[in-house]
């Protein structure tokens, strides 16, 4: 069941997704943060000429003006305005090749804090203007797509808190130059999405779950993958799990024999669930004591990130455990 005051939000999210002109793209990158309300302010200038600006739509401006929401002259990455100390995510599986975190969170100057990742496709991604001591990884470390790698800031040549995200490709002379991931459709969806997001779809019993004391009932719930990463249940890091919530990973009094642990009712039934597809989670609920209860659950990309519980409609189950009739 979803909280009544959030039900309309969940339905609106599904309707918006259905009407959005999103297509699957050709590569495996997702947006480098978790908040779906964040949108770009400026993209990559694909024209190297001075006062010649070409954005990802191939629109050309023959001026040096700022074009908010599109591009500015000579810009080598994508800017995403966000508050200070927001979580930054790896856009793809990769390895940390360089970093710096010694500048102040809002220290203006020639250089700022950053993380640089290399990826198996030969590209690199740069995460720039980070917070002081805001790097969550180390050089040489392997990271997973969607992993929390840093905190946002406004270090360097920064005129307001934002993330500068840059994709680089090696040139024939060995140097590295910027490329436009939006124009090249490097994200898993077009437009790109945050890595982990879901919307409530439905349940086999959306009302009160009634269990007789000492008995087990089977329940299932379905969520749509509204994020950018494919959900999987055949991996360790990133495995899509339904877990207890509020507080996170509390031991449930309704654990049934099919639960992997007292805090995890199940993982998704399917092996994989791509963006836009629906996953089902099936699990037992065992009645251990008589009474009325509420049990909250949330989705977890194992070892990487909890999902936004509000976006799931505040999913919970009202449960009544009754005595067995004499």
Secondary structure, DSSP 4 states (H G I P E B T S, - for coil): ---HHHHHHHHHHHHHHHHS--EE-SS-B-BSBS-TT--EEEE-----STT-EE-TT--EE-S---BTTEE-TT--SEEEE--TT-EEE-SSSEEEEEEE--S-TT-BSS--EEEEEE-TTS-EEEEEEEEEEEE-S-TT-EE-TT-EEEEE---BS-SSSEEEEEEEEE-TTS-EEEE-TTTTT-BSEES--BSS-EEEEEES--S-EEEETT-EEEEEEEEEE-SSSPEESS-STTBEEEEEETTTTPPPTT--TT-SSSSEEEE-SSSEE-TT-EEEEEEEEE--SSEEEEEEEEEEETTTEE--TTTTTS-EEEEEEEPPP-
